[in-house]
Amino acid sequence: MDTDLRDLFAFLAVVRAGGFREGARGSGMSASRLSESVRRLEAHLGVRLLHRTTRHVAPTEAGQRLAERLSPALGEVQSALDVVNHYRDRPAGTLRLNVPATVARLVLPAIVTPFLKAYPDIRLEVIVEDSFVDVLAAGCDAGIRYDERLEKDMIAVPIGPRVQRMATAAAPAYLEARGRPRHPRDLLQHACLRGRFASGAIPTWEFERKGEIVRVDPDGPLLVRLGASVDLAVAAALDGLGIIHLFEAWLQPHLDSGALVPLLKPWWQAFSGPYLYYPGRKHLPAPLRAFVDFIRY
């Protein structure tokens, strides 16, 4: 049966992502081209593969069966084609990484430019997403997360600084008006600028000194979405609205300038840095292999 391989890849991208727009983000094709490819495949096979509504796309029973068989088969095809990449003078292709906003802000800037200068034929696509996702289903080659949020059965490679800290700080104007907390529990009497995960959970503020861990859940005038709106909380802290608790590296320029004053520094909690993670495959895509080798050395 003379079926275009590109149509099969397009169909699988839509099924994995759960929609044409989502599939377009991960496949490098436009949503309209994906839709055209799926229609062409359905016409060629003579069977409907997707249920389509204005808000949702889901495979039919036939589509689900086809996707289940195609996924490993097309994975092998992609790996086989990518083997040729190893015979090029320089690796080429697209590398798609799924990362949280913190990594995009604090870790990748020191890596991306030298990596792309070393491998000019590689195109890097960074998808910033703070919720935990299945990187393969999202159409990505690898993800970067902290160790407590790594997927099981994945290969993990350290990337970026191996130790990071959470810092607590406030503007001098706030401290003049409200005073300085001396213990983490004193924060319960202060205006604190909080964050909420995409899941809706509001993380407690955790502190540690000499093995003692203190967790507090302070109140305050501002609540932002972690990742997407953190800069709004930083701006509010700079304006003296309240106390902020965030990655030390994120606040460091303002601590260095004196615009923010460090608070409770002996209690700042350290934790391990992030990891690049990807599924164990016999043949890694050449762009991913180049990136793994680059961050290792």
Backbone as CSV, one residue per row, in Angstrom:
resi,resn,N_x,N_y,N_z,CA_x,CA_y,CA_z,C_x,C_y,C_z
1,MET,0.852,-1.186,0.000,0.000,0.000,0.000,0.891,1.239,0.000
2,ASP,0.697,2.131,-0.962,1.564,3.284,-1.161,1.103,4.449,-0.288
3,THR,1.505,4.428,0.973,1.153,5.479,1.914,2.375,6.352,2.185
4,ASP,2.182,7.674,2.140,3.282,8.606,2.374,3.706,8.523,3.835
5,LEU,5.001,8.296,4.041,5.531,8.171,5.397,5.300,9.448,6.189
6,ARG,5.344,10.594,5.520,5.136,11.865,6.217,3.727,11.968,6.771
7,ASP,2.750,11.374,6.076,1.379,11.393,6.590,1.255,10.550,7.851
8,LEU,1.987,9.452,7.899,1.958,8.609,9.103,2.584,9.338,10.282
9,PHE,3.707,10.018,10.053,4.333,10.806,11.122,3.396,11.917,11.589
10,ALA,2.705,12.552,10.646,1.782,13.636,10.993,0.629,13.111,11.852
11,PHE,0.050,11.994,11.455,-1.042,11.394,12.218,-0.596,11.069,13.638
12,LEU,0.573,10.487,13.784,1.068,10.105,15.105,1.346,11.346,15.959
13,ALA,1.833,12.412,15.354,2.089,13.649,16.098,0.797,14.216,16.663
14,VAL,-0.285,14.162,15.905,-1.572,14.677,16.365,-2.127,13.819,17.502
15,VAL,-2.034,12.504,17.359,-2.533,11.604,18.398,-1.752,11.791,19.697
16,ARG,-0.437,11.857,19.587,0.389,12.006,20.793,0.108,13.318,21.507
17,ALA,-0.088,14.390,20.733,-0.269,15.710,21.340,-1.712,15.988,21.727
18,GLY,-2.661,15.237,21.153,-4.067,15.441,21.485,-4.724,16.578,20.730
19,GLY,-4.117,17.014,19.643,-4.722,18.086,18.861,-3.794,18.545,17.755
20,PHE,-4.354,19.307,16.807,-3.555,19.758,15.668,-2.610,20.896,16.062
21,ARG,-3.098,21.839,16.862,-2.224,22.939,17.291,-1.081,22.412,18.152
22,GLU,-1.438,21.535,19.082,-0.422,20.964,19.967,0.573,20.128,19.176
23,GLY,0.061,19.356,18.212,0.932,18.550,17.366,1.859,19.399,16.521
24,ALA,1.363,20.564,16.085,2.181,21.462,15.278,3.374,21.967,16.068
25,ARG,3.166,22.242,17.381,4.269,22.748,18.198,5.402,21.733,18.304
26,GLY,5.045,20.465,18.321,6.078,19.448,18.499,6.626,18.854,17.220
27,SER,5.933,19.058,16.093,6.334,18.373,14.860,7.092,19.250,13.885
28,GLY,7.017,20.556,14.079,7.655,21.453,13.121,6.807,21.715,11.897
29,MET,5.580,21.172,11.844,4.648,21.419,10.746,3.538,22.338,11.238
30,SER,2.881,23.036,10.334,1.755,23.875,10.719,0.537,22.989,10.991
31,ALA,-0.419,23.524,11.753,-1.638,22.779,12.056,-2.406,22.444,10.781
32,SER,-2.407,23.360,9.817,-3.136,23.113,8.567,-2.486,21.986,7.768
33,ARG,-1.157,21.935,7.765,-0.464,20.847,7.052,-0.712,19.509,7.737
34,LEU,-0.733,19.509,9.073,-1.048,18.269,9.787,-2.460,17.798,9.440
35,SER,-3.401,18.724,9.444,-4.785,18.369,9.133,-4.901,17.811,7.714
36,GLU,-4.208,18.437,6.774,-4.228,17.963,5.386,-3.632,16.556,5.281
37,SER,-2.538,16.314,6.010,-1.895,15.002,5.974,-2.816,13.922,6.530
38,VAL,-3.506,14.230,7.649,-4.403,13.243,8.250,-5.591,12.967,7.335
39,ARG,-6.147,14.004,6.717,-7.257,13.793,5.775,-6.816,12.933,4.606
40,ARG,-5.608,13.181,4.118,-5.089,12.392,2.997,-4.911,10.930,3.410
41,LEU,-4.412,10.705,4.620,-4.219,9.345,5.107,-5.563,8.637,5.282
42,GLU,-6.560,9.339,5.826,-7.884,8.743,6.005,-8.502,8.387,4.649
43,ALA,-8.345,9.274,3.677,-8.897,8.998,2.352,-8.200,7.797,1.715
44,HIS,-6.887,7.705,1.932,-6.124,6.605,1.347,-6.499,5.268,1.981
45,LEU,-6.720,5.284,3.312,-7.055,4.039,4.012,-8.549,3.719,3.946
46,GLY,-9.369,4.743,3.659,-10.810,4.524,3.583,-11.447,4.339,4.943
47,VAL,-10.882,4.947,5.986,-11.444,4.814,7.333,-11.144,6.085,8.115
48,ARG,-12.083,6.502,8.980,-11.862,7.671,9.825,-10.920,7.294,10.960
49,LEU,-9.899,8.102,11.161,-8.896,7.830,12.190,-9.033,8.724,13.415
50,LEU,-9.658,9.910,13.236,-9.778,10.854,14.340,-11.208,11.356,14.486
51,HIS,-11.660,11.471,15.737,-12.879,12.204,16.055,-12.489,13.662,16.235
52,ARG,-13.140,14.572,15.524,-12.797,15.986,15.613,-14.001,16.785,16.096
53,THR,-13.775,17.634,17.125,-14.755,18.641,17.528,-14.011,19.969,17.580
54,THR,-14.733,21.036,17.899,-14.080,22.345,17.947,-13.078,22.435,19.092
55,ARG,-13.234,21.580,20.112,-12.364,21.675,21.283,-11.481,20.450,21.502
56,HIS,-11.753,19.389,20.793,-11.072,18.142,21.160,-10.823,17.288,19.924
57,VAL,-9.682,16.616,19.939,-9.343,15.650,18.896,-8.935,14.357,19.589
58,ALA,-9.548,13.245,19.196,-9.227,11.953,19.807,-9.281,10.883,18.732
59,PRO,-8.449,9.846,18.843,-8.466,8.785,17.831,-9.728,7.940,17.921
60,THR,-10.198,7.503,16.772,-11.253,6.491,16.740,-10.634,5.156,17.168
61,GLU,-11.454,4.124,17.248,-10.899,2.811,17.599,-9.854,2.386,16.575
62,ALA,-10.171,2.612,15.288,-9.193,2.271,14.240,-7.942,3.125,14.366
63,GLY,-8.131,4.398,14.674,-6.994,5.294,14.828,-6.116,4.913,16.006
64,GLN,-6.754,4.489,17.098,-5.989,4.086,18.282,-5.146,2.850,17.990
65,ARG,-5.761,1.888,17.314,-5.026,0.659,16.955,-3.852,0.975,16.026
66,LEU,-4.094,1.869,15.076,-3.029,2.240,14.148,-1.894,2.951,14.889
67,ALA,-2.235,3.866,15.785,-1.223,4.616,16.525,-0.378,3.680,17.388
68,GLU,-1.019,2.710,18.000,-0.284,1.777,18.861,0.752,0.987,18.074
69,ARG,0.408,0.616,16.841,1.350,-0.144,16.016,2.393,0.763,15.374
70,LEU,1.975,1.998,15.040,2.895,2.909,14.361,3.992,3.428,15.280
71,SER,3.655,3.669,16.538,4.596,4.343,17.436,5.958,3.659,17.500
72,PRO,6.030,2.354,17.819,7.352,1.719,17.828,7.956,1.583,16.435
73,ALA,7.104,1.357,15.434,7.621,1.161,14.075,8.260,2.445,13.535
74,LEU,7.567,3.567,13.706,8.118,4.822,13.207,9.302,5.291,14.050
75,GLY,9.313,4.902,15.323,10.481,5.187,16.148,11.719,4.505,15.600
76,GLU,11.559,3.258,15.154,12.676,2.528,14.551,13.078,3.145,13.212
77,VAL,12.092,3.588,12.438,12.400,4.244,11.161,13.217,5.512,11.407
78,GLN,12.775,6.317,12.388,13.478,7.555,12.702,14.905,7.263,13.157
79,SER,15.056,6.243,13.998,16.397,5.879,14.473,17.272,5.403,13.326
80,ALA,16.676,4.616,12.418,17.446,4.108,11.277,17.911,5.248,10.382
81,LEU,17.024,6.212,10.122,17.395,7.348,9.295,18.456,8.202,9.971
82,ASP,18.350,8.299,11.304,19.285,9.152,12.021,20.689,8.559,12.078
83,VAL,20.806,7.242,11.896,22.131,6.623,11.870,23.005,7.284,10.809
84,VAL,22.387,7.689,9.702,23.133,8.331,8.620,23.787,9.619,9.101
85,ASN,23.149,10.258,10.090,23.677,11.511,10.613,25.085,11.356,11.166
86,HIS,25.398,10.156,11.669,26.709,9.930,12.269,27.819,9.912,11.218
87,TYR,27.442,9.796,9.938,28.432,9.790,8.878,28.649,11.179,8.281
88,ARG,27.911,12.171,8.810,28.118,13.547,8.379,29.312,14.135,9.116
89,ASP,29.887,15.178,8.536,30.971,15.884,9.218,30.463,16.535,10.494
90,ARG,29.197,17.039,10.450,28.610,17.705,11.612,27.172,17.226,11.777
91,PRO,26.750,16.897,13.022,25.363,16.486,13.250,24.402,17.578,12.816
92,ALA,23.246,17.166,12.304,22.242,18.121,11.842,20.865,17.654,12.281
93,GLY,19.928,18.577,12.273,18.561,18.233,12.620,18.044,19.125,13.732
94,THR,16.845,18.793,14.206,16.188,19.584,15.248,16.218,18.844,16.575
95,LEU,16.550,19.559,17.637,16.520,19.031,18.997,15.449,19.795,19.762
96,ARG,14.457,19.063,20.273,13.359,19.687,21.022,13.489,19.337,22.505
97,LEU,13.592,20.371,23.337,13.720,20.195,24.774,12.502,20.775,25.485
98,ASN,11.992,20.055,26.479,10.884,20.523,27.305,11.450,20.878,28.670
99,VAL,11.352,22.151,29.069,12.028,22.606,30.282,11.101,23.506,31.102
100,PRO,11.313,23.589,32.423,10.577,24.565,33.233,11.164,25.958,33.057
101,ALA,10.389,26.961,33.439,10.824,28.348,33.258,12.113,28.639,34.013
102,THR,12.284,28.025,35.171,13.494,28.262,35.965,14.740,27.834,35.197
103,VAL,14.662,26.691,34.526,15.803,26.206,33.748,16.047,27.110,32.543
104,ALA,14.975,27.525,31.869,15.123,28.416,30.721,15.774,29.731,31.138
105,ARG,15.490,30.175,32.343,16.006,31.463,32.821,17.409,31.345,33.412
106,LEU,17.674,30.288,34.167,18.889,30.236,34.971,19.956,29.267,34.454
107,VAL,19.576,28.251,33.679,20.525,27.208,33.281,20.894,27.281,31.808
108,LEU,19.902,27.383,30.945,20.167,27.283,29.505,20.961,28.442,28.904
109,PRO,20.829,29.682,29.384,21.567,30.769,28.726,23.074,30.532,28.630
110,ALA,23.660,29.876,29.614,25.109,29.626,29.579,25.474,28.463,28.660
111,ILE,24.478,27.695,28.209,24.731,26.493,27.414,24.346,26.661,25.956
112,VAL,23.223,27.327,25.706,22.642,27.349,24.358,23.575,27.973,23.327
113,THR,24.089,29.156,23.612,24.916,29.839,22.608,26.176,29.051,22.255
114,PRO,26.978,28.611,23.239,28.169,27.835,22.847,27.823,26.516,22.162
115,PHE,26.702,25.893,22.537,26.309,24.638,21.882,25.970,24.881,20.416
116,LEU,25.162,25.901,20.138,24.764,26.162,18.757,25.926,26.684,17.913
117,LYS,26.883,27.340,18.536,28.082,27.739,17.803,28.933,26.523,17.453
118,ALA,28.942,25.528,18.362,29.717,24.313,18.110,29.040,23.418,17.073
119,TYR,27.697,23.497,16.993,26.932,22.643,16.072,25.983,23.519,15.253
120,PRO,26.491,24.233,14.261,25.673,25.188,13.505,24.578,24.548,12.660
121,ASP,24.637,23.242,12.423,23.614,22.587,11.614,22.463,22.039,12.459
122,ILE,22.514,22.254,13.783,21.444,21.816,14.671,20.533,22.995,14.995
123,ARG,19.241,22.748,14.945,18.243,23.753,15.329,17.666,23.335,16.680
124,LEU,17.755,24.214,17.664,17.276,23.917,19.009,15.919,24.565,19.229
125,GLU,14.945,23.760,19.640,13.612,24.268,19.968,13.363,24.008,21.449
126,VAL,13.095,25.056,22.203,12.885,24.957,23.643,11.424,25.238,23.953
127,ILE,10.749,24.252,24.528,9.359,24.404,24.944,9.347,24.577,26.449
128,VAL,8.894,25.733,26.924,8.881,26.031,28.357,7.541,25.609,28.938
129,GLU,7.595,24.678,29.863,6.374,24.118,30.452,6.698,23.665,31.875
130,ASP,6.008,24.243,32.844,6.328,23.920,34.232,5.608,22.685,34.734
131,SER,4.487,22.319,34.132,3.829,21.080,34.524,4.631,19.895,34.000
132,PHE,4.516,18.758,34.678,5.298,17.586,34.279,4.590,16.885,33.135
133,VAL,5.333,16.601,32.054,4.723,16.014,30.866,5.523,14.794,30.423
134,ASP,4.869,13.958,29.621,5.536,12.859,28.937,6.254,13.474,27.732
135,VAL,7.579,13.508,27.780,8.313,14.239,26.743,8.085,13.654,25.353
136,LEU,7.969,12.341,25.255,7.758,11.728,23.948,6.369,12.061,23.417
137,ALA,5.362,11.970,24.276,4.000,12.293,23.851,3.892,13.758,23.446
138,ALA,4.715,14.603,24.049,4.698,16.026,23.716,5.525,16.336,22.475
139,GLY,6.108,15.313,21.854,6.881,15.514,20.643,8.274,16.049,20.887
140,CYS,8.797,15.869,22.106,10.136,16.369,22.442,11.125,15.212,22.503
141,ASP,12.395,15.535,22.316,13.448,14.525,22.377,13.898,14.269,23.807
142,ALA,13.843,15.300,24.639,14.319,15.182,26.011,13.679,16.275,26.847
143,GLY,13.773,16.120,28.163,13.267,17.127,29.083,14.333,17.481,30.094
144,ILE,14.119,18.567,30.801,14.981,18.939,31.922,14.075,19.185,33.120
145,ARG,14.352,18.476,34.194,13.578,18.625,35.424,14.495,18.386,36.619
146,TYR,13.994,18.703,37.793,14.732,18.411,39.018,14.465,16.974,39.431
147,ASP,15.383,16.396,40.214,15.382,14.942,40.416,14.091,14.392,41.010
148,GLU,13.403,15.196,41.832,12.181,14.667,42.433,11.039,14.571,41.437
149,ARG,11.235,15.114,40.220,10.163,15.094,39.233,10.574,14.385,37.952
150,LEU,11.587,13.541,38.009,12.016,12.798,36.833,11.078,11.631,36.556
151,GLU,10.870,11.346,35.292,10.096,10.167,34.928,10.913,8.909,35.215
152,LYS,10.207,7.837,35.516,10.880,6.560,35.761,11.412,5.986,34.446
153,ASP,12.411,5.130,34.577,12.991,4.426,33.421,13.570,5.379,32.382
154,MET,14.066,6.495,32.845,14.703,7.455,31.949,16.193,7.559,32.296
155,ILE,16.991,7.878,31.299,18.399,8.169,31.529,18.498,9.634,31.948
156,ALA,19.218,9.911,33.032,19.336,11.271,33.555,20.791,11.704,33.557
157,VAL,21.048,12.899,33.018,22.397,13.454,32.944,22.386,14.823,33.625
158,PRO,23.269,15.072,34.582,23.296,16.382,35.244,23.530,17.507,34.240
159,ILE,22.835,18.616,34.456,23.012,19.782,33.593,22.957,21.034,34.457
160,GLY,23.860,21.954,34.219,23.866,23.197,34.976,24.500,23.048,36.349
161,PRO,24.352,24.058,37.211,24.953,24.016,38.546,24.403,22.852,39.355
162,ARG,25.281,22.177,40.082,24.847,20.982,40.806,24.232,21.292,42.161
163,VAL,24.418,22.501,42.645,23.781,22.905,43.901,23.119,24.266,43.688
164,GLN,21.865,24.360,44.075,21.148,25.620,44.015,20.519,25.886,45.383
165,ARG,20.122,27.138,45.599,19.507,27.476,46.877,18.263,28.328,46.659
166,MET,17.355,28.252,47.613,16.234,29.165,47.662,16.629,30.336,48.550
167,ALA,16.349,31.543,48.099,16.703,32.746,48.837,15.444,33.498,49.259
168,THR,15.548,34.200,50.370,14.455,35.019,50.882,14.953,36.456,50.964
169,ALA,14.142,37.410,50.484,14.624,38.783,50.419,13.454,39.765,50.402
170,ALA,13.786,41.018,50.668,12.798,42.098,50.614,13.523,43.397,50.306
171,ALA,12.771,44.391,49.852,13.333,45.702,49.561,13.595,46.456,50.861
172,PRO,14.609,47.336,50.871,14.870,48.135,52.073,13.638,48.900,52.559
173,ALA,12.821,49.420,51.632,11.629,50.183,52.029,10.657,49.317,52.813
174,TYR,10.506,48.045,52.396,9.607,47.147,53.132,10.139,46.911,54.546
175,LEU,11.426,46.677,54.671,12.009,46.366,55.980,11.950,47.577,56.908
176,GLU,12.074,48.761,56.352,11.941,49.962,57.173,10.534,50.092,57.726
177,ALA,9.546,49.708,56.930,8.155,49.850,57.357,7.684,48.701,58.247
178,ARG,8.170,47.489,58.003,7.622,46.315,58.678,8.604,45.591,59.599
179,GLY,9.874,45.924,59.530,10.855,45.238,60.350,11.394,43.993,59.661
180,ARG,12.383,43.379,60.292,13.103,42.268,59.692,12.778,40.968,60.424
181,PRO,12.345,39.909,59.707,12.108,38.613,60.366,13.432,38.008,60.844
182,ARG,13.425,37.412,62.040,14.624,36.795,62.602,14.585,35.279,62.537
183,HIS,13.412,34.731,62.342,13.206,33.280,62.274,12.166,33.014,61.191
184,PRO,12.242,31.855,60.500,11.249,31.583,59.453,9.804,31.724,59.911
185,ARG,9.512,31.401,61.174,8.123,31.508,61.651,7.673,32.962,61.756
186,ASP,8.626,33.892,61.838,8.261,35.312,61.867,7.594,35.740,60.564
187,LEU,7.812,34.976,59.483,7.214,35.319,58.194,5.687,35.285,58.248
188,LEU,5.143,34.551,59.205,3.686,34.478,59.342,3.091,35.834,59.720
189,GLN,3.935,36.763,60.195,3.475,38.097,60.566,3.806,39.129,59.486
190,HIS,4.275,38.642,58.332,4.697,39.552,57.265,3.869,39.367,55.999
191,ALA,3.946,40.364,55.113,3.334,40.269,53.787,4.298,39.508,52.870
192,CYS,3.860,38.359,52.374,4.730,37.513,51.553,4.135,37.344,50.161
193,LEU,5.015,37.288,49.175,4.622,37.175,47.774,4.734,35.715,47.376
194,ARG,3.595,35.082,47.096,3.546,33.631,46.946,3.400,33.210,45.490
195,GLY,3.605,31.909,45.257,3.456,31.336,43.926,2.570,30.105,43.953
196,ARG,1.944,29.838,42.807,1.068,28.676,42.668,1.518,27.852,41.469
197,PHE,1.591,26.512,41.627,1.917,25.637,40.510,0.750,25.584,39.525
198,ALA,1.021,25.082,38.316,-0.033,24.927,37.313,-1.129,24.002,37.815
199,SER,-0.782,23.061,38.691,-1.773,22.123,39.250,-2.731,22.791,40.219
200,GLY,-2.389,24.001,40.653,-3.205,24.706,41.638,-2.610,24.693,43.031
201,ALA,-1.627,23.827,43.280,-1.019,23.733,44.600,-0.133,24.951,44.877
202,ILE,-0.185,25.420,46.121,0.667,26.527,46.563,1.738,25.939,47.472
203,PRO,2.986,25.898,47.038,4.026,25.257,47.844,4.335,26.049,49.108
204,THR,4.574,25.339,50.179,5.007,25.983,51.406,6.445,26.475,51.241
205,TRP,6.841,27.404,52.067,8.224,27.870,52.075,9.002,27.011,53.061
206,GLU,10.085,26.437,52.596,10.845,25.488,53.413,12.239,26.046,53.699
207,PHE,12.646,25.917,54.959,13.941,26.422,55.413,14.662,25.310,56.169
208,GLU,15.993,25.394,56.197,16.771,24.360,56.870,18.040,24.968,57.467
209,ARG,18.336,24.584,58.722,19.574,25.009,59.369,20.025,23.933,60.347
210,LYS,21.234,23.438,60.145,21.825,22.434,61.024,20.899,21.229,61.219
211,GLY,20.289,20.792,60.124,19.433,19.614,60.162,18.001,19.889,60.562
212,GLU,17.717,21.083,61.043,16.333,21.432,61.422,15.603,21.999,60.210
213,ILE,14.447,21.451,59.911,13.636,21.914,58.781,12.392,22.616,59.317
214,VAL,12.135,23.802,58.801,10.956,24.571,59.186,10.162,24.891,57.928
215,ARG,8.884,24.562,57.943,7.998,24.874,56.807,6.943,25.869,57.271
216,VAL,6.757,26.910,56.483,5.764,27.923,56.832,4.861,28.181,55.632
217,ASP,3.663,28.649,55.924,2.672,28.926,54.883,2.143,30.343,55.092
218,PRO,2.968,31.352,54.793,2.582,32.731,55.086,1.539,33.271,54.112
219,ASP,0.952,34.373,54.499,-0.063,35.028,53.672,0.543,36.277,53.054
220,GLY,-0.166,36.829,52.070,0.354,38.035,51.449,-0.577,38.595,50.396
221,PRO,-0.203,39.731,49.824,-1.098,40.439,48.907,-1.047,39.978,47.459
222,LEU,-0.085,39.105,47.127,0.073,38.731,45.716,0.337,37.242,45.580
223,LEU,-0.370,36.624,44.639,-0.184,35.209,44.318,-0.023,35.105,42.804
224,VAL,1.102,34.499,42.345,1.364,34.424,40.905,1.550,32.975,40.484
225,ARG,1.406,32.733,39.201,1.660,31.411,38.638,3.170,31.195,38.586
226,LEU,3.655,30.147,39.233,5.082,29.869,39.248,5.568,29.587,37.833
227,GLY,6.682,30.167,37.485,7.233,30.015,36.148,6.795,31.163,35.271
228,ALA,5.519,31.184,34.921,5.034,32.149,33.942,5.020,33.577,34.458
229,SER,4.763,33.777,35.747,4.553,35.133,36.265,5.498,35.496,37.403
230,VAL,6.593,34.778,37.536,7.498,35.031,38.653,8.074,36.439,38.597
231,ASP,8.357,36.954,37.400,8.933,38.291,37.289,7.998,39.352,37.866
232,LEU,6.700,39.089,37.835,5.748,40.022,38.439,5.946,40.074,39.950
233,ALA,6.178,38.904,40.567,6.436,38.868,42.008,7.756,39.553,42.341
234,VAL,8.769,39.364,41.504,10.057,40.030,41.733,9.878,41.542,41.665
235,ALA,9.129,42.019,40.672,8.885,43.459,40.548,8.161,43.996,41.776
236,ALA,7.208,43.226,42.290,6.474,43.650,43.483,7.397,43.717,44.697
237,ALA,8.301,42.748,44.809,9.269,42.770,45.910,10.174,43.991,45.802
238,LEU,10.631,44.307,44.592,11.486,45.479,44.388,10.759,46.766,44.753
239,ASP,9.438,46.783,44.568,8.636,47.966,44.897,8.252,48.030,46.374
240,GLY,8.718,47.039,47.173,8.463,47.080,48.603,7.128,46.512,49.040
241,LEU,6.483,45.714,48.158,5.164,45.184,48.494,5.227,44.044,49.500
242,GLY,6.337,43.275,49.509,6.409,42.158,50.438,7.713,41.395,50.313
243,ILE,7.762,40.262,51.012,8.942,39.400,51.049,8.805,38.319,49.986
244,ILE,9.899,38.032,49.276,9.878,37.021,48.223,10.808,35.871,48.595
245,HIS,10.450,34.682,48.134,11.219,33.451,48.395,11.360,32.742,47.058
246,LEU,12.590,32.736,46.514,12.779,32.305,45.134,14.198,31.769,44.958
247,PHE,14.470,31.182,43.793,15.821,30.710,43.493,16.825,31.854,43.710
248,GLU,17.910,31.539,44.414,18.925,32.551,44.694,19.456,33.179,43.411
249,ALA,19.720,32.359,42.387,20.279,32.884,41.140,19.322,33.861,40.461
250,TRP,18.022,33.652,40.627,17.031,34.544,40.028,17.091,35.928,40.687
251,LEU,17.328,35.949,42.003,17.354,37.205,42.754,18.743,37.839,42.821
252,GLN,19.780,37.093,42.435,21.152,37.536,42.665,21.459,38.936,42.138
253,PRO,21.037,39.307,40.920,21.348,40.674,40.454,20.792,41.748,41.383
254,HIS,19.617,41.508,41.950,18.999,42.497,42.834,19.634,42.472,44.227
255,LEU,20.124,41.316,44.636,20.862,41.237,45.892,22.205,41.954,45.750
256,ASP,22.852,41.780,44.611,24.143,42.420,44.375,24.020,43.942,44.331
257,SER,22.923,44.429,43.757,22.741,45.874,43.613,22.247,46.539,44.895
258,GLY,21.739,45.718,45.822,21.178,46.278,47.047,19.701,46.606,46.940
259,ALA,19.107,46.366,45.766,17.679,46.627,45.611,16.849,45.679,46.471
260,LEU,17.395,44.485,46.743,16.791,43.541,47.679,17.815,43.197,48.757
261,VAL,17.309,42.988,49.965,18.165,42.660,51.104,17.940,41.199,51.475
262,PRO,19.005,40.393,51.587,18.816,38.983,51.964,18.287,38.857,53.392
263,LEU,17.375,37.916,53.588,16.779,37.659,54.895,16.952,36.186,55.255
264,LEU,17.173,35.895,56.522,17.216,34.511,57.025,18.257,33.666,56.287
265,LYS,19.371,34.258,55.896,20.343,33.568,55.051,20.858,32.254,55.640
266,PRO,21.090,32.151,56.966,21.533,30.854,57.504,20.519,29.730,57.295
267,TRP,19.274,30.103,56.956,18.215,29.109,56.778,17.971,28.758,55.308
268,TRP,18.708,29.379,54.402,18.452,29.124,52.984,18.731,27.661,52.667
269,GLN,17.765,27.012,52.067,17.863,25.574,51.805,18.525,25.299,50.456
270,ALA,19.499,24.397,50.464,20.187,23.990,49.236,19.562,22.699,48.695
271,PHE,19.622,22.518,47.390,19.091,21.311,46.759,19.877,21.043,45.489
272,SER,19.801,19.823,44.983,20.575,19.444,43.806,20.026,20.098,42.545
273,GLY,20.911,20.325,41.588,20.533,20.963,40.340,19.744,20.042,39.431
274,PRO,19.321,20.540,38.259,18.452,19.778,37.369,19.189,18.712,36.563
275,TYR,18.390,17.888,35.888,18.909,16.807,35.039,18.243,16.866,33.668
276,LEU,19.031,16.585,32.656,18.489,16.296,31.333,18.078,14.832,31.337
277,TYR,16.852,14.542,30.934,16.428,13.141,30.919,15.823,12.786,29.565
278,TYR,16.030,11.533,29.173,15.550,11.064,27.874,15.411,9.551,27.926
279,PRO,14.583,8.979,27.066,14.394,7.518,27.085,15.635,6.790,26.602
280,GLY,15.917,5.659,27.208,17.055,4.856,26.782,16.797,4.219,25.436
281,ARG,17.551,4.599,24.457,17.412,4.038,23.105,18.768,3.533,22.645
282,LYS,18.721,2.533,21.781,19.970,2.024,21.237,20.654,3.079,20.387
283,HIS,19.844,3.818,19.606,20.394,4.864,18.752,19.725,6.184,19.108
284,LEU,20.471,7.072,19.751,19.943,8.397,20.050,19.946,9.248,18.785
285,PRO,18.960,10.134,18.609,19.041,11.094,17.505,20.342,11.886,17.602
286,ALA,20.954,12.140,16.479,22.262,12.786,16.478,22.271,14.136,17.206
287,PRO,21.250,15.005,17.034,21.274,16.267,17.781,21.247,16.060,19.294
288,LEU,20.463,15.061,19.767,20.416,14.788,21.202,21.740,14.222,21.681
289,ARG,22.335,13.335,20.912,23.636,12.772,21.288,24.685,13.882,21.396
290,ALA,24.663,14.824,20.445,25.619,15.934,20.485,25.399,16.778,21.734
291,PHE,24.140,16.998,22.100,23.839,17.830,23.270,24.272,17.132,24.550
292,VAL,23.997,15.830,24.651,24.411,15.064,25.829,25.935,15.111,25.973
293,ASP,26.645,14.872,24.890,28.107,14.914,24.944,28.610,16.302,25.319
294,PHE,27.918,17.342,24.838,28.346,18.713,25.090,28.233,19.054,26.569
295,ILE,27.107,18.694,27.207,26.927,19.078,28.619,27.748,18.196,29.549
296,ARG,28.197,17.036,29.042,29.019,16.168,29.878,30.462,16.652,29.961
297,TYR,30.903,17.403,28.957,32.316,17.776,28.897,32.489,19.244,28.783
